[in-house]
Amino acid sequence: MKLKKSDYIIIISFIASFIAAFISAAPAVALPQLANEFNLNNIMQNWVVNIFLFTVAITAVPLGKFSGKNGIKKTLNLGLILFLIGTIITTFANSYITLLIFRAIQAIGTAMIYNTQTSIVVLAVEEKNRGKALGIIISGVYIGLAIAPFISGILTYNFGWRTIFYFTIPFTLLALFLSLYKVKDEWNMYEDESYDKFGSILYMIGIFFFIYGFTILNQTKGVIFTVIGIVLLIGFAVIDLKIKNPIFDLKLFKNKRFSSSNIASLISYIATFVVTYILNYHFQYILSLNSQTTGILLVVTPVIMAIISPFSGKFSDKIDSQKLAAIGMGFVTIAVFILIFLDYSTPLWVIIIAMALQGLGYGIFSSPNTNMIMSSVPQEETPSASVSITVMRVIGQTMSLAMLTIIFSVIMGNVPIIPEYFSLLTKSSQTACIISTLLCFIAVIASLVGIGGKNDLTN
């Protein structure tokens, strides 16, 4: 069977989604080994993951405009190349600082991938099959998340943490080859528009202060930085709404379906991204399981997400996407509520049920929510819509880990994770799950807000 251009684009986007998700999640299982090699305390461990998300959040908006102006496929290729370079040099990290720097370089490539993988599918696939196609590439995300702990656990346990990064290299090369030789088209949405450099700088400085300040919000310095970030982001928004060619068109948020779906996405990531880290700490520290066994257990949630996501994406072409999203977040709320009671005596089967419910719920939620965001804007604004998905994801993920870091700081203090402090680790995890449960409930409400709003897609 001869593949069409749109088929190749779906395959490329699937692979790109897979490697980006894999590399964002895989280091979690290796954190104890990284902590041992680089002498990291509990706070420093979180920054191995945080720096990646932090960098994506800072660069996503400027790179979104860059992709629309210079070519979406070209930017995707550049992102794959930069991701490849970052992956290779990360394996040569010989200190905590070089590890963070190399992870940041890899994250810039990931931001380019995130910004373009959804846009290129929406532009290349006909509208009646769009939900199904988005479901497929989102399943790539969840397959990446699914095998990340499993593969990472096996590789880390047997060969060391650096082999996690080697694993992604052949997939990156395959996606780049297909993009270069099988897709000749290019998509330029903002080719004739000027690039708002001032807006880009203002956004990047503002989001830096806001997110970094949030990670140390329990300190006076953190409060000051967060306030500075908010003020700068408000200034960015005011300027953005007044100029002709903004770096990101905030007027899109006047669309109720677009704005409510983005808010639901942001809150859902804040609420749920931390769960994997809570369970990882619980399995490896509280239950004394090795990284390989932990990786196998952590597969449950993303495997179910990967199975459910293509079906929910297909259904979102026929059923109101926001109703599906609300139902999905309802299941997630129940799952996180169960984990509030997580401690040493919690039976493993109870934890697995909670993980399965989370996978089912998020699999139902994510594809319809993404389809709603991409389908509620004019087609020429698909790069901006794609950027909004990226920004909500990474800011939500970063704030989620920041929330855990703050909870660690308040309850545990700046200490190594050793048996003496395990009771405080459990208390920290329970506190995070209480907050996450409340946030999941808010995400359900946000998903329902846009029902009945107009779909503004034009072709």
C-alpha positions as a printed NumPy array, in Angstrom:
array([[  0.   ,   0.   ,   0.   ],
       [  1.383,   3.367,  -1.043],
       [  1.425,   5.924,   1.728],
       [  0.083,   9.418,   1.15 ],
       [  1.812,  12.62 ,   2.227],
       [ -0.6  ,  12.937,   5.154],
       [  0.264,   9.387,   6.25 ],
       [  3.97 ,  10.225,   6.365],
       [  3.21 ,  13.384,   8.336],
       [  1.213,  11.397,  10.889],
       [  4.068,   8.873,  11.191],
       [  6.685,  11.631,  11.607],
       [  4.557,  13.45 ,  14.18 ],
       [  3.899,  10.17 ,  16.006],
       [  7.633,   9.441,  16.27 ],
       [  8.407,  13.044,  17.28 ],
       [  5.701,  12.911,  19.958],
       [  7.064,   9.602,  21.177],
       [ 10.696,  10.686,  21.606],
       [  9.783,  14.036,  23.192],
       [  7.512,  12.338,  25.729],
       [ 10.004,   9.557,  26.389],
       [ 12.923,  11.864,  27.14 ],
       [ 10.801,  14.115,  29.351],
       [  9.723,  11.181,  31.541],
       [ 12.586,   8.659,  31.389],
       [ 15.024,  10.468,  33.752],
       [ 12.501,  10.198,  36.624],
       [ 13.317,   6.538,  37.273],
       [ 17.045,   7.302,  37.073],
       [ 16.925,  10.091,  39.665],
       [ 18.277,   7.953,  42.546],
       [ 21.258,   6.9  ,  40.373],
       [ 21.823,  10.501,  39.234],
       [ 21.582,  11.639,  42.857],
       [ 24.253,   9.141,  43.809],
       [ 26.61 ,  10.054,  40.938],
       [ 26.277,  13.832,  41.238],
       [ 25.607,  13.987,  45.011],
       [ 22.132,  15.547,  44.679],
       [ 19.669,  16.244,  47.496],
       [ 15.879,  15.952,  47.123],
       [ 15.469,  19.495,  45.723],
       [ 18.33 ,  19.189,  43.222],
       [ 16.923,  15.9  ,  41.905],
       [ 13.703,  17.615,  40.834],
       [ 15.708,  20.176,  38.812],
       [ 17.053,  17.457,  36.507],
       [ 13.487,  17.271,  35.181],
       [ 12.498,  20.869,  35.937],
       [ 15.23 ,  22.438,  33.792],
       [ 13.899,  20.594,  30.752],
       [ 10.323,  21.775,  31.268],
       [ 11.514,  25.232,  32.332],
       [ 13.394,  25.739,  29.056],
       [ 10.503,  24.508,  26.9  ],
       [  8.145,  26.911,  28.679],
       [ 10.474,  29.892,  28.15 ],
       [ 11.156,  29.239,  24.452],
       [  7.801,  27.845,  23.27 ],
       [  6.054,  31.139,  22.424],
       [  8.942,  32.807,  20.507],
       [  9.597,  29.557,  18.64 ],
       [  5.915,  29.237,  17.739],
       [  5.999,  32.473,  15.787],
       [  9.356,  31.41 ,  14.344],
       [  7.826,  28.192,  12.973],
       [  4.905,  29.978,  11.335],
       [  7.195,  32.568,   9.76 ],
       [ 10.077,  30.353,   8.619],
       [  8.217,  27.154,   7.829],
       [  6.56 ,  24.573,  10.056],
       [  8.281,  21.561,   8.49 ],
       [ 11.646,  23.35 ,   8.484],
       [ 11.241,  24.142,  12.185],
       [ 10.291,  20.539,  12.936],
       [ 13.459,  19.354,  11.189],
       [ 15.554,  21.914,  13.065],
       [ 13.957,  20.766,  16.304],
       [ 14.798,  17.13 ,  15.569],
       [ 18.424,  18.068,  14.813],
       [ 18.779,  20.136,  17.991],
       [ 17.077,  17.389,  20.008],
       [ 19.59 ,  14.896,  18.583],
       [ 22.558,  17.109,  19.459],
       [ 21.24 ,  17.703,  22.971],
       [ 20.648,  13.993,  23.462],
       [ 24.187,  13.053,  22.466],
       [ 25.984,  15.701,  24.521],
       [ 23.885,  14.948,  27.624],
       [ 25.571,  11.544,  27.774],
       [ 28.917,  13.345,  28.227],
       [ 27.75 ,  15.343,  31.266],
       [ 30.352,  15.068,  34.019],
       [ 28.823,  17.415,  36.585],
       [ 25.434,  18.605,  37.8  ],
       [ 25.839,  21.947,  35.977],
       [ 26.768,  20.417,  32.603],
       [ 23.875,  17.972,  32.969],
       [ 21.436,  20.872,  33.387],
       [ 22.94 ,  22.861,  30.495],
       [ 22.818,  19.928,  28.075],
       [ 19.256,  19.09 ,  29.128],
       [ 18.31 ,  22.714,  28.381],
       [ 19.733,  22.449,  24.845],
       [ 17.736,  19.271,  24.302],
       [ 14.656,  21.094,  25.59 ],
       [ 14.924,  23.858,  22.968],
       [ 14.75 ,  21.192,  20.259],
       [ 11.797,  19.649,  22.074],
       [  9.981,  23.013,  22.112],
       [ 10.307,  23.148,  18.32 ],
       [  8.949,  19.6  ,  18.051],
       [  6.021,  20.324,  20.392],
       [  5.123,  23.503,  18.509],
       [  5.043,  21.893,  15.07 ],
       [  3.882,  18.282,  15.447],
       [  0.246,  19.24 ,  16.051],
       [  0.165,  22.113,  13.537],
       [  1.503,  20.05 ,  10.681],
       [ -1.082,  17.307,  11.249],
       [ -3.967,  19.788,  11.406],
       [ -2.788,  21.46 ,   8.191],
       [ -2.154,  18.238,   6.262],
       [ -5.098,  16.048,   7.36 ],
       [ -8.65 ,  16.744,   6.2  ],
       [-11.022,  17.983,   8.876],
       [-13.233,  14.872,   9.04 ],
       [-10.212,  12.752,  10.06 ],
       [ -8.484,  15.36 ,  12.207],
       [ -9.577,  14.003,  15.576],
       [ -8.455,  10.502,  14.646],
       [ -5.066,  11.784,  13.445],
       [ -4.562,  13.858,  16.596],
       [ -5.52 ,  10.807,  18.639],
       [ -2.772,   8.819,  16.914],
       [ -0.04 ,  11.369,  17.6  ],
       [ -1.229,  11.795,  21.179],
       [ -1.032,   8.026,  21.563],
       [  2.622,   8.5  ,  20.552],
       [  2.991,  10.729,  23.599],
       [  1.479,   8.1  ,  25.847],
       [  3.432,   5.231,  24.356],
       [  6.555,   7.296,  25.041],
       [  5.374,   7.868,  28.6  ],
       [  4.388,   4.2  ,  28.899],
       [  7.691,   2.65 ,  27.955],
       [  9.819,   5.432,  29.471],
       [  9.756,   4.073,  33.04 ],
       [ 10.008,   0.458,  31.817],
       [ 12.902,   1.033,  29.392],
       [ 14.539,   3.569,  31.685],
       [ 14.321,   1.194,  34.604],
       [ 15.905,  -1.694,  32.705],
       [ 18.621,   0.43 ,  31.079],
       [ 19.463,   2.343,  34.247],
       [ 19.576,  -0.79 ,  36.402],
       [ 21.739,  -2.796,  33.989],
       [ 23.762,  -0.236,  31.983],
       [ 23.544,   3.17 ,  33.672],
       [ 21.445,   6.315,  33.151],
       [ 23.256,   7.484,  29.992],
       [ 21.778,   4.617,  27.954],
       [ 18.341,   6.225,  28.368],
       [ 19.447,   8.934,  25.962],
       [ 21.09 ,   6.516,  23.509],
       [ 17.708,   4.813,  23.146],
       [ 16.112,   7.837,  21.405],
       [ 18.803,   8.363,  18.762],
       [ 17.582,   5.883,  16.066],
       [ 13.985,   7.13 ,  16.372],
       [ 15.111,  10.74 ,  15.984],
       [ 17.144,   9.859,  12.88 ],
       [ 14.163,   7.975,  11.365],
       [ 11.772,  10.917,  11.878],
       [ 14.315,  13.323,  10.39 ],
       [ 14.915,  11.074,   7.365],
       [ 11.178,  10.742,   6.624],
       [ 10.626,  14.471,   7.015],
       [ 13.504,  15.378,   4.693],
       [ 12.79 ,  12.837,   1.951],
       [  9.079,  12.056,   2.087],
       [  7.465,  15.442,   2.79 ],
       [  8.316,  18.125,   0.245],
       [  5.6  ,  20.628,   1.159],
       [  6.099,  23.581,   3.472],
       [  3.643,  25.664,   5.491],
       [  4.317,  29.356,   6.166],
       [  1.546,  31.222,   8.005],
       [  3.286,  34.443,   9.041],
       [  5.803,  34.804,   6.215],
       [  4.957,  38.45 ,   5.514],
       [  4.564,  39.479,   9.153],
       [  7.212,  41.211,  11.247],
       [  8.693,  39.375,  14.227],
       [  7.938,  40.972,  17.59 ],
       [ 11.375,  40.763,  19.217],
       [ 10.449,  42.975,  22.162],
       [  7.393,  40.84 ,  22.914],
       [  9.528,  37.693,  22.738],
       [ 12.081,  39.053,  25.203],
       [  9.385,  40.36 ,  27.554],
       [  7.6  ,  36.983,  27.543],
       [ 10.802,  35.007,  28.124],
       [ 11.929,  37.195,  31.041],
       [  8.419,  37.239,  32.511],
       [  7.896,  33.479,  32.321],
       [ 11.406,  32.898,  33.724],
       [ 10.731,  35.002,  36.821],
       [  7.233,  33.559,  37.258],
       [  8.159,  29.872,  37.01 ],
       [ 11.462,  30.111,  38.899],
       [  9.8  ,  32.202,  41.588],
       [  7.017,  29.646,  41.875],
       [  9.533,  26.836,  42.468],
       [ 10.826,  28.675,  45.571],
       [  7.555,  30.295,  46.596],
       [  8.133,  29.302,  50.215],
       [ 10.991,  31.841,  50.312],
       [ 10.715,  35.639,  50.282],
       [ 12.859,  35.711,  47.14 ],
       [ 10.396,  33.344,  45.458],
       [  7.419,  35.594,  46.214],
       [  9.276,  38.642,  44.834],
       [ 10.32 ,  36.796,  41.655],
       [  6.79 ,  35.459,  41.114],
       [  5.267,  38.931,  41.456],
       [  7.861,  40.373,  39.05 ],
       [  7.027,  37.6  ,  36.577],
       [  3.292,  38.266,  36.814],
       [  3.795,  42.01 ,  36.281],
       [  6.   ,  41.388,  33.229],
       [  3.52 ,  38.88 ,  31.769],
       [  0.672,  41.355,  32.26 ],
       [  2.79 ,  43.935,  30.434],
       [  3.396,  41.386,  27.682],
       [ -0.356,  40.769,  27.382],
       [ -1.196,  44.486,  27.216],
       [  1.355,  45.086,  24.448],
       [  0.38 ,  41.881,  22.636],
       [ -3.257,  42.939,  22.399],
       [ -2.36 ,  46.351,  20.93 ],
       [  0.202,  45.592,  18.22 ],
       [ -0.567,  44.371,  14.705],
       [  1.654,  41.268,  14.571],
       [  2.087,  39.973,  18.14 ],
       [  4.389,  37.099,  19.01 ],
       [  1.283,  35.234,  20.202],
       [ -2.293,  36.26 ,  19.407],
       [ -3.987,  36.467,  22.801],
       [ -7.251,  37.464,  21.108],
       [ -7.76 ,  33.745,  20.484],
       [ -8.696,  33.418,  24.153],
       [-11.891,  35.403,  23.469],
       [-13.187,  32.123,  22.039],
       [-14.815,  30.367,  25.018],
       [-14.134,  26.846,  23.74 ],
       [-10.489,  27.644,  23.05 ],
       [ -9.904,  29.338,  26.403],
       [-11.773,  26.8  ,  28.557],
       [ -9.994,  23.866,  26.886],
       [ -6.61 ,  25.496,  27.44 ],
       [ -7.409,  26.222,  31.084],
       [ -8.557,  22.628,  31.58 ],
       [ -5.31 ,  21.428,  29.996],
       [ -3.149,  23.653,  32.22 ],
       [ -4.89 ,  22.612,  35.432],
       [ -4.874,  18.926,  34.471],
       [ -1.098,  18.969,  33.981],
       [ -0.525,  20.774,  37.286],
       [ -2.667,  18.159,  39.006],
       [ -1.417,  14.951,  37.379],
       [  2.186,  15.316,  36.218],
       [  3.432,  15.049,  39.79 ],
       [  1.748,  11.664,  40.324],
       [  4.446,   9.743,  38.452],
       [  7.134,  11.261,  40.685],
       [  5.14 ,  10.545,  43.841],
       [  4.745,   6.898,  42.833],
       [  8.383,   6.686,  41.731],
       [  9.563,   7.886,  45.15 ],
       [  7.064,   5.589,  46.882],
       [  8.165,   2.492,  44.984],
       [ 11.92 ,   3.071,  45.162],
       [ 12.254,   4.622,  48.604],
       [  9.272,   3.53 ,  50.727],
       [  8.883,   0.033,  49.217],
       [ 12.616,  -0.402,  48.414],
       [ 11.955,  -1.61 ,  44.856],
       [ 14.756,  -1.304,  42.292],
       [ 14.533,   0.967,  39.258],
       [ 13.712,  -1.94 ,  36.932],
       [ 10.694,  -3.117,  38.961],
       [  9.566,   0.48 ,  39.457],
       [  9.716,   1.068,  35.714],
       [  7.52 ,  -1.966,  35.058],
       [  4.902,  -0.791,  37.573],
       [  4.84 ,   2.774,  36.24 ],
       [  3.896,   1.465,  32.791],
       [  0.255,   0.924,  33.826],
       [ -1.056,   4.485,  33.484],
       [  0.507,   5.534,  30.15 ],
       [ -0.205,   2.158,  28.484],
       [ -3.917,   2.612,  29.147],
       [ -3.644,   6.235,  27.942],
       [ -2.033,   5.035,  24.708],
       [ -4.784,   2.465,  24.125],
       [ -7.677,   4.823,  24.86 ],
       [ -6.371,   7.99 ,  23.195],
       [ -6.878,   7.086,  19.488],
       [-10.464,   5.972,  20.203],
       [-11.341,   9.103,  22.161],
       [ -9.779,  11.174,  19.369],
       [-11.955,   9.406,  16.787],
       [-15.077,   9.881,  18.929],
       [-14.281,  13.581,  19.286],
       [-14.962,  13.965,  15.544],
       [-18.58 ,  12.914,  16.271],
       [-19.29 ,  13.748,  19.935],
       [-18.828,  17.077,  21.742],
       [-15.143,  17.084,  22.673],
       [-15.633,  18.94 ,  25.938],
       [-18.168,  16.442,  27.256],
       [-15.641,  13.666,  26.644],
       [-12.901,  15.739,  28.283],
       [-15.023,  16.355,  31.397],
       [-15.851,  12.653,  31.737],
       [-12.163,  11.8  ,  31.424],
       [-11.118,  14.273,  34.11 ],
       [-13.825,  12.821,  36.365],
       [-12.053,   9.446,  36.296],
       [ -8.698,  11.148,  36.935],
       [-10.15 ,  12.933,  39.976],
       [-11.203,   9.606,  41.5  ],
       [ -7.753,   8.117,  40.801],
       [ -5.818,  10.918,  42.488],
       [ -8.258,  10.923,  45.428],
       [ -7.389,   7.265,  46.094],
       [ -3.683,   8.179,  46.274],
       [ -4.333,  10.674,  49.082],
       [ -4.175,   7.675,  51.419],
       [ -0.878,   6.356,  50.023],
       [  1.5  ,   5.052,  52.698],
       [  3.689,   2.025,  53.498],
       [  0.632,  -0.149,  54.246],
       [ -1.285,   0.652,  51.034],
       [ -1.785,  -2.604,  49.071],
       [ -0.117,  -2.635,  45.663],
       [ -3.379,  -3.612,  43.965],
       [ -5.027,  -0.411,  45.239],
       [ -2.225,   1.665,  43.741],
       [ -2.548,  -0.177,  40.409],
       [ -6.316,   0.456,  40.324],
       [ -5.664,   4.168,  40.878],
       [ -3.052,   4.168,  38.109],
       [ -5.455,   2.378,  35.74 ],
       [ -8.234,   4.886,  36.463],
       [ -5.847,   7.761,  35.813],
       [ -4.798,   6.207,  32.506],
       [ -8.41 ,   5.649,  31.454],
       [ -9.433,   9.164,  32.433],
       [ -6.54 ,  11.001,  30.847],
       [ -6.833,   8.886,  27.709],
       [-10.456,  10.015,  27.398],
       [ -9.565,  13.634,  28.205],
       [ -6.464,  14.469,  26.183],
       [ -7.308,  13.795,  22.514],
       [-10.756,  15.494,  22.572],
       [ -9.322,  18.444,  24.484],
       [ -6.497,  18.835,  21.938],
       [ -8.95 ,  18.496,  19.034],
       [-11.124,  21.21 ,  20.573],
       [ -8.198,  23.625,  20.939],
       [ -6.983,  23.077,  17.36 ],
       [-10.484,  23.122,  15.814],
       [-11.719,  26.279,  17.532],
       [ -9.382,  28.682,  15.698],
       [ -9.044,  29.773,  12.062],
       [ -6.695,  27.512,  10.131],
       [ -4.106,  30.265,   9.671],
       [ -3.806,  30.428,  13.467],
       [ -2.949,  26.737,  13.925],
       [  0.676,  27.568,  14.892],
       [ -0.611,  29.778,  17.716],
       [ -3.06 ,  27.09 ,  18.832],
       [ -0.256,  24.527,  18.793],
       [  1.908,  26.872,  20.868],
       [ -0.899,  27.249,  23.406],
       [ -1.003,  23.456,  23.808],
       [  2.754,  23.388,  24.347],
       [  2.729,  26.284,  26.817],
       [ -0.146,  24.867,  28.864],
       [  1.545,  21.476,  28.969],
       [  5.011,  22.581,  30.033],
       [  3.93 ,  25.359,  32.389],
       [  1.506,  22.909,  33.985],
       [  4.187,  20.227,  34.279],
       [  6.732,  22.705,  35.645],
       [  4.272,  24.1  ,  38.196],
       [  3.344,  20.551,  39.169],
       [  6.951,  19.661,  39.984],
       [  7.409,  23.073,  41.582],
       [  4.438,  22.3  ,  43.812],
       [  6.128,  19.062,  44.912],
       [  9.42 ,  20.906,  45.45 ],
       [  7.682,  23.488,  47.658],
       [  5.925,  20.746,  49.62 ],
       [  9.261,  18.971,  50.083],
       [ 10.842,  22.199,  51.295],
       [  8.082,  22.961,  53.785],
       [  7.54 ,  19.44 ,  55.162],
       [ 10.959,  17.784,  54.723],
       [ 13.418,  20.627,  54.429],
       [ 16.561,  20.413,  52.296],
       [ 17.575,  16.831,  53.16 ],
       [ 18.665,  13.635,  51.411],
       [ 15.953,  11.007,  50.981],
       [ 17.046,   8.412,  53.544],
       [ 15.02 ,   6.126,  55.888],
       [ 15.171,   8.7  ,  58.666],
       [ 12.95 ,  11.016,  56.587],
       [ 10.643,   8.461,  54.904],
       [  7.649,   9.406,  57.072],
       [  8.032,  13.01 ,  55.92 ],
       [  8.297,  11.829,  52.298],
       [  4.969,  10.009,  52.686],
       [  3.368,  13.07 ,  54.279],
       [  4.646,  15.225,  51.392],
       [  3.164,  12.836,  48.826],
       [ -0.211,  12.78 ,  50.586],
       [ -0.309,  16.579,  50.736],
       [  0.474,  16.829,  47.012],
       [ -2.346,  14.373,  46.216],
       [ -4.866,  16.384,  48.256],
       [ -4.009,  19.52 ,  46.261],
       [ -4.047,  17.571,  42.975],
       [ -7.49 ,  16.123,  43.688],
       [ -8.919,  19.619,  44.151],
       [ -7.247,  20.776,  40.932],
       [ -8.667,  17.794,  38.996],
       [-12.16 ,  18.756,  40.123],
       [-11.571,  22.315,  38.894],
       [-10.374,  20.896,  35.545],
       [-13.682,  19.007,  35.205],
       [-15.559,  22.281,  35.638],
       [-13.256,  24.077,  33.171],
       [-13.918,  21.361,  30.574],
       [-17.677,  21.939,  30.894],
       [-17.525,  25.75 ,  30.638],
       [-17.069,  25.897,  26.87 ],
       [-19.913,  23.521,  25.986],
       [-22.323,  25.302,  23.665],
       [-19.724,  27.815,  22.52 ],
       [-19.153,  28.422,  18.82 ],
       [-16.584,  26.518,  16.791],
       [-14.648,  29.2  ,  14.914],
       [-12.622,  27.013,  12.548],
       [-12.445,  28.284,   9.009],
       [-10.741,  26.53 ,   6.124]])
